[in-house]
Amino acid sequence: MHFRTKQVHAGVAPDPTTGAILTPIHQATTFVQPSVDRYMERGFTYSRSGNPTVRAFEDKLAALEGGVDAPAFATGMAAINAVFMAFLDAGAHAIISDVAYGGTYRLSTQVYTRFGVEFSFVDTADPAAVEAAVTPVTQLILTETPANPTLKLTDIRAVSDIAQKHGIPHAVDNTFLTPYYQQALELGADMSVHSTTKYLDGHNATVGGAVVIATQDHADRVRFIQNSTGTIMSPMVAWLSLQGTKTLSVRMDQQAANAMEIAEYLEAHDKVETVAYPGLASFPQHNLAKRQASGFGAMLWFEVIGGAAAGKKLMDSLGLWALAENLGSVESLATHPVTMTHAAIPPEERARVGITDGLVRLSVGLEDSRDLIADLARALDQV
Ligand SMILES: *Cc1c(COP(=O)(O)O)cnc(C)c1O
């Protein structure tokens, strides 16, 4: 089956007792067992360990990205935490992309360091730098591509080859492109992590996460943490995410088309200093974007002339664009990473990796691009 058919049908089937076309929201805590000897026969025992609505979403995601399993979590951070817990021992070392979601940085530096784990934040756009950072105790490589918020890309195939050579699991945070545009496992990654909060839900309706996993051995480890720590996604969130995922490709194609138009508009504007969108020929890694993904996504960033002060003025002047954290939803959002999503990263570290004070991040939604551009034009007139 092709992707668009799978996004509608994988993991779900009409309810066998009623014929209901949508998977029911199974809000039950526990599942009655036919007899002591036939415990687990129907696959479910207690909703922390597995739930039929959650399982439908997990099965759909596994099918969409070619995994053996895709445990779903309460949030994207819970999914990343499960990967850390599954693969990092006390005294271990992990390699993380130097540009990554602020929460990933915080979890690493403020939680896992307390348990004696050491982290190297490496420019994973340079595979040689990844290889150089490997130590005898490196137990995990986590890359984020495109990275939040600078959109720096990592060559998934090249880093996966290095990881495999050293026997280290490689997880890719694939939140920005989703399986629709980027098949991380096919490119060699062992795991693909998602904040389903973003494009998979797509409607600003839930927070959730998932890890699509290539091998059963790794899946068993992550499932064990999901049950042990009790961080499974809730049935209601799984149900909403299931419905959202059915329209993923249609939303992303339109949002990406809008993003391309907006990027071109900004690039031509005389008050705009820089624009970064992987679909622009001027994007430094445009060729890698074309090679490893089938679309450029709908995230972009720009800086206006006048730096941070002008950027803030612009964001405060927007009307149709909501000033908010989150991304990937049908509503267009503007974010100031330095005060919002990436505040947990120290200023010197942010400056080192290009998260400038004037950086305006746009998550392009599903509205008519003419209205989105008109609103940007009005705000640009204010600065
Ligand atoms: C939002 C985000 C996360 C964290 O997900 P939550 O659902 O907010 O916990 C992780 N990685 C990336 C790239 C994100 O954008």
Ligand as a Chemical Component Dictionary entry (heavy atoms), coordinates in Angstrom:
data_LIG
# 
_chem_comp.id                   LIG 
_chem_comp.type                 NON-POLYMER 
_chem_comp.pdbx_formal_charge   0 
_chem_comp.three_letter_code    LIG 
# 
loop_
_chem_comp_atom.comp_id 
_chem_comp_atom.atom_id 
_chem_comp_atom.alt_atom_id 
_chem_comp_atom.type_symbol 
_chem_comp_atom.charge 
_chem_comp_atom.model_Cartn_x 
_chem_comp_atom.model_Cartn_y 
_chem_comp_atom.model_Cartn_z 
_chem_comp_atom.pdbx_ordinal 
LIG C1 C1 C 0 8.046  19.933 20.473 1  
LIG C2 C2 C 0 9.240  19.115 20.219 2  
LIG C3 C3 C 0 9.639  18.123 21.114 3  
LIG C4 C4 C 0 8.943  17.890 22.432 4  
LIG O1 O1 O 0 7.646  17.437 22.263 5  
LIG P1 P1 P 0 6.459  17.712 23.332 6  
LIG O2 O2 O 0 5.303  17.005 22.728 7  
LIG O3 O3 O 0 6.291  19.203 23.392 8  
LIG O4 O4 O 0 6.909  17.139 24.622 9  
LIG C5 C5 C 0 10.730 17.355 20.782 10 
LIG N1 N1 N 0 11.406 17.553 19.624 11 
LIG C6 C6 C 0 11.065 18.513 18.753 12 
LIG C7 C7 C 0 11.841 18.680 17.502 13 
LIG C8 C8 C 0 9.969  19.325 19.010 14 
LIG O5 O5 O 0 9.637  20.296 18.145 15 
# 
loop_
_chem_comp_bond.comp_id 
_chem_comp_bond.atom_id_1 
_chem_comp_bond.atom_id_2 
_chem_comp_bond.value_order 
_chem_comp_bond.pdbx_ordinal 
LIG C1 C2 SING 1  
LIG C2 C3 SING 2  
LIG C2 C8 DOUB 3  
LIG C3 C4 SING 4  
LIG C3 C5 DOUB 5  
LIG C4 O1 SING 6  
LIG O1 P1 SING 7  
LIG P1 O2 DOUB 8  
LIG P1 O3 SING 9  
LIG P1 O4 SING 10 
LIG C5 N1 SING 11 
LIG N1 C6 DOUB 12 
LIG C6 C7 SING 13 
LIG C6 C8 SING 14 
LIG C8 O5 SING 15 
# 
